[in-house]
Amino acid sequence: MHGEQDRPGETGGRGAEEDAAGPPGEAAGGPGEAAGLSERDRAVLAVERRGWPGPGAKERAIREQLGISPTRYYQLLNALLDDPRALAHDPVTVNRLRRLREARRERR
């Protein structure tokens, strides 16, 4: 396993612009991770896959389970929607979120 500097977004010193430059987990470089998503990326998709009674419960779970702010979570999630590895990992969730994102863009 590589150090934290190899995983986008976990050091706090890297901005959203760097994460947007490449797919999440791209810098992992390990043979197992290069072909798939990082553990954090899979956890982000797992949180999004669940049904939530309201925004407060989801935000609390993001902080407790992932240890990141909801803002950072949505930055990571948005980048994952453009990652073909995320689509291969969870096509139902990724396609549903892509449709929602596109509908929001069309309303603007």
C-alpha positions as CSV (number, residue, x, y, z in Angstrom):
1,M,0.0,0.0,0.0
2,H,1.3,3.5,-0.8
3,G,1.4,6.4,1.5
4,E,-1.3,9.0,1.9
5,Q,0.4,11.4,-0.6
6,D,-0.5,8.9,-3.3
7,R,-4.2,9.0,-2.7
8,P,-6.0,12.1,-4.0
9,G,-7.9,14.2,-1.5
10,E,-6.8,12.4,1.7
11,T,-4.0,14.7,2.7
12,G,-6.1,17.8,2.8
13,G,-3.3,19.7,1.0
14,R,-4.6,18.7,-2.4
15,G,-7.4,20.7,-3.9
16,A,-10.5,19.7,-5.8
17,E,-8.8,20.9,-9.0
18,E,-6.2,18.2,-8.7
19,D,-8.8,15.5,-8.0
20,A,-10.7,16.7,-11.1
21,A,-7.6,16.4,-13.2
22,G,-7.8,12.6,-13.2
23,P,-10.1,9.9,-12.0
24,P,-10.3,9.3,-8.2
25,G,-7.7,6.8,-7.0
26,E,-5.7,7.1,-10.3
27,A,-2.4,7.8,-8.5
28,A,-2.7,4.6,-6.4
29,G,-0.5,2.8,-8.8
30,G,-0.7,-0.6,-7.1
31,P,-1.6,-3.5,-9.4
32,G,-4.8,-4.3,-7.5
33,E,-5.9,-0.6,-7.3
34,A,-4.9,0.4,-10.9
35,A,-7.6,-1.9,-12.3
36,G,-10.3,-0.9,-9.8
37,L,-11.4,1.7,-7.4
38,S,-9.7,2.6,-4.1
39,E,-11.4,1.6,-0.9
40,R,-12.4,5.2,-0.2
41,D,-14.0,5.5,-3.7
42,R,-16.0,2.3,-3.1
43,A,-17.1,3.6,0.3
44,V,-18.3,6.8,-1.3
45,L,-20.4,4.9,-3.7
46,A,-21.7,2.6,-0.9
47,V,-22.9,5.7,1.0
48,E,-24.7,7.0,-2.0
49,R,-26.3,3.7,-2.8
50,R,-28.2,3.7,0.5
51,G,-31.6,5.3,1.0
52,W,-31.6,8.2,3.5
53,P,-34.5,9.5,5.5
54,G,-33.2,13.1,5.2
55,P,-30.1,15.1,4.5
56,G,-29.0,15.3,8.2
57,A,-28.7,11.6,8.5
58,K,-26.6,11.3,5.3
59,E,-24.3,14.1,6.3
60,R,-23.7,12.6,9.7
61,A,-22.9,9.2,8.1
62,I,-20.5,10.9,5.7
63,R,-18.6,12.4,8.6
64,E,-18.7,9.3,10.8
65,Q,-18.1,6.6,8.2
66,L,-15.7,8.4,5.8
67,G,-14.2,11.0,8.1
68,I,-14.6,13.8,5.5
69,S,-16.9,16.8,5.2
70,P,-20.0,16.5,3.1
71,T,-18.6,19.1,0.7
72,R,-15.5,17.0,0.1
73,Y,-17.8,13.9,-0.3
74,Y,-19.7,15.6,-3.1
75,Q,-16.6,16.7,-4.8
76,L,-15.3,13.1,-4.8
77,L,-18.7,11.7,-5.8
78,N,-18.9,14.1,-8.8
79,A,-15.5,13.0,-10.0
80,L,-16.5,9.3,-9.6
81,L,-19.4,9.8,-11.9
82,D,-17.0,10.5,-14.7
83,D,-14.7,7.5,-13.8
84,P,-15.3,4.4,-16.0
85,R,-14.1,2.2,-13.1
86,A,-16.9,3.5,-10.9
87,L,-19.4,2.7,-13.7
88,A,-18.0,-0.8,-13.9
89,H,-18.1,-1.2,-10.1
90,D,-21.7,0.1,-9.5
91,P,-23.5,0.8,-12.8
92,V,-27.0,1.3,-11.3
93,T,-25.9,3.9,-8.8
94,V,-23.5,5.7,-11.2
95,N,-26.1,5.9,-14.0
96,R,-28.8,7.1,-11.6
97,L,-26.6,9.8,-10.3
98,R,-25.5,10.8,-13.8
99,R,-29.1,11.2,-14.8
100,L,-29.8,13.4,-11.8
101,R,-26.8,15.5,-12.5
102,E,-27.7,16.0,-16.1
103,A,-31.3,16.9,-15.2
104,R,-29.9,19.6,-12.7
105,R,-27.7,21.0,-15.4
106,E,-30.6,21.2,-17.9
107,R,-32.6,23.2,-15.4
108,R,-29.9,25.8,-15.1
